[in-house]
Amino acid sequence: MEHRSPEAPAIDLDARLTRDETFRFACGPHVPCFTECCGKLDLALTPYDVLRLRRRLGMSSEEFLDAHTILRRRTAHGFPEVMLRMDPAAGKRCPFVTPEGCSVYEDRPGACRIYPLGRAATMDAPGKPAREFFFTVREGHCRGFEEIKEWTVGEWVDDQGFEDYAAFSDLLMELYVIKSRRAGMNLTQQHLQMFLMSCYDLEKFREFVVKSGFLKKFALRPGLAADLKRDDLALLKFAFRWLKFALFQEPTLMVKPAAMAKAKKRR
């Protein structure tokens, strides 16, 4: 589910919407409640959210995380969550909202992007397509539902450019699913640091991949090593493969025979 928690929203998870169903909504400066949904807000950022935002702001991952996020360590799924740092003096308003609207609109987080809808997804097993449904998030102040513009859910998702956000959210969900199936497994502090580095600090993860013996140890498809050195999206996708291998010993990577033989000699 997308991690956006405004104060006391009305969410009916039983009123499930498919991509073909319709709803009425519009937003903009002409709507009296414009930007009210950007306050009284707890917002968890996915790795893809952080990637888009820090590139938009011209910041490194470390700079963005230090300046604009806090870490929530106690979560139901056992992984830490990176939360957008709100302004408590302004009623927990988003730091990127202005009277004219969102200053990072083209790169706004996925949960803001799909609003006033939410997306819930489940996964039968890692690697299987996610099963999704959508629902409306109705806040008391929101007047957007009074507008006459009608959308199908699918039209809204496409119009808001949400598909890439959903795809990366599903990669994150795979980690949650795998852990949930490992009864009694607790992630160590080292595991949690590896998760945060790999997903949220791509510069450090790239340094780990490129400057350690990583590329000599693992067999990668032709061209992938070059992609990991220059392409942040390829690196982020690879981070999830690495975490499934490193945290849960899933067969997502293959050790080169020479590296395996070398390891056996050391034993």
N, C-alpha and C positions, 0 to 999 in steps of 0.2 A: 504494500500500500504506500502511496506517496505520503511523505512525512511533513505535513503542514497542519499545525494545530492552532487555529484561531480560537479565541475565547468563546466557549459555549456554542459551537455550530450545531445545526440540526442535520445529522447524517443518518439516513435510513439505509442501512446496509442490506435490508431485505428488499428494497426497491431497486433491484439490479437492472442496469441499463446495458443493452448490447450496442454495438457500433451503429446499428441501423435505426435505433430509436431516437426520438426527437426531443428537444427542449428549447425554450425561448430564453435568450440572454443577449445582452450587449453591455459593453463597458466603455468608458471614455470620459473626458472632461464634461460632457453634457449630462452625465448621470450624477445626481446629487451626492451620492456616497463615494465618489471617485477617490481612490487611495485609502479609504477607511479599512479595507481588508489588509492593508500593509502594517497594521498596528495590532497590539495585544497578541503577539504572534510568537510561537515556537516553531522553528523551521530547521529540520535536519537536512544537511546537504549530502548528496551522493558524491562519489568520486568524480562523476561526469559534471555535476554542478560546479564543483571546485575548479575543475579544468577550464570550463568555459568562463567562469567569473574571473579567475586570476589572469587568464590571457586577455580578457576584456580590459582589465585594469592595468595591464602591463607589469604584473607582479610575478615574482617567483612563487612556487607553492608555499615555501616556508614563510615568506613575507605575508602572503594572504592569510594563511592559517593563524599566524601570530596576531595580525591586525584585526581580523574579521570573524574569528570563530572561537568557540569554547568546546570543550570535550565532555560529552556525557558518557560516563563509564558504565553505569548500571543500566542495562537494557535487557529486554526479555529474551533476545536472541543470543546474548553473550558477547557480541562485538561492540566496541565503542562507537558512538555516533558523533559526527562532527556537526555542531549546531551553529547557525549563523548568529553572530553576536549582535543582539538588538540594543537599542538605546533606551535604558530604563528611565532616563529623565524625560523621555518623550513618549511614555506609555508603551514601551517595548516596540517601537516602530523600527521598520527595516532601515538600515543605514543608507540604503541606496534609493529611497523614495524621496521625491521632491514635490513641491506643489504642482508642478507640471506633469508629474507621473514618475514612472520608474526610469532611473538614469542608466540602468543596464538592461533595458527591456529586451534587446535582441539576444541577450545571453542570460536572461533571468532563469532561476532554478526551475526544475521540472514541475514541482508542486505548485508554484505560482503560475507556470505556463498553462497547466491544464485546468486551473481554477476557472469557473466554479464547479468543476467536476473533480472527482477523485477516482483513482484507479486502484483496484485491488487485484492481486494476482496470486495464484497458487501454482505449485509445481509438484507433479507426482514423483519425479526423480530428477537428479542432476542431469543436465543435457537434454531433458525433455522440454518441448515448448510449454511456456507458461499458459495457464488458463486464466483469463482475465474477465473482470466485469467492471463497470463504471457506476458511479452514483453521484447525485448532486450534493453539494455542500451549501446549505442555506443558512446564512448568518442574518441575525435580526436587522442589521443596518443595511443589508444589500438590496438595492433597488434595481439591479440589473435584470432580475427575472421579470420585471414589469415591462421590459422592452419587447417589441414585437418581432425582432429578428429571430428567425427559427433556424436551428441547426440539427443535423443528425450528429450523434456522438462522433462518428467517423469523420465528418466534415470538420468538426471542432478540433479534433486531434491533429488532423492534417493542417488546418489553418494555423494552429499554434506551434507547429513544428515540434511535436512531442515525441515522435517515434524513436529518435536516437536516445532520448532520455529514458524511455521505457525499456529499450534494449539493454542499456547499461544498468538500469535498476534490476533487471532480471538476472544479469550476471552476478550482481551483489546478492540477490536472493538465493542463488545457487549455493553460496557459501553458508547462508543461514540454514538451508535445507540439509546440506551435508552434515553440519554440526548437530542439528536436531536429531539426526539418525544415529549419532554416535552417543548412545546413552551413557551418561556419567562422565563424558569428556569435558574437562575444564581447560580452557586456553590459558597458557602461561603468559607471564608478562612479556617474555620474548616473542611469543606468538602474536600478542596484541601489537607490539611495536612493529613487527614485520607487516602485519595487516595495514597499519596506519601509513607506514613508509610506502608500501607497494601501491596502495590505492590513492593516497592523498598527497604524497610528496614525490611526484614523478621524477624530479631532478635527482633526488637521492636514489630512487629505484633504478634510474638509468645508469647512474654511476656504479651501482652494485652490479648490474648486468654487464656493463661494458668494461669496467676496469678491474673486476675480480676475475677469477678463473671460470666464471659462469659459462661463457660462450665456448670454452674448450671442453666443458664437462657434458653439455647437453647437445643432442642432435636436433637441429632446427631445420625447417624446410628452407630450400634455397631462397635467398633474398630477405628472410625474416630478420636476421641479425642487422642488416643494413636499415631495415624499417625501424627496428627498435632504437637505433641511434638517432633517428631524425624525426620520427612520426609519433607524436604524443598519443594519438588515438590507438595506433597499433600497440604502443607500449602499455596503455591502460588495459586493453583487451588481454594482452599477454600477462599482465599482473594477476588477473583472475585465474588464468591457467597455472601460474606459478604458485599461487596460494593454495589451490586445490591439491597440488603436488606436495608442497612443503608442509602444510598444516595437517592434511588428511591422508597423505600417501595415495591420492588418486592417480591413475596412470595417464596423466595429461602431458607429461614430458618423458622423454627417453634419454637415459644416460648413455653416452658414447661407449662402445666396447672398450676402447683404450683407457678411458677414465675409470670404468668399472674394474678393469684388470689392475690398474694402479691402486685403487682403493683396497682390493683384496690383498695385494702384496703388503700393504701397510698393516693389515691385521696380523 
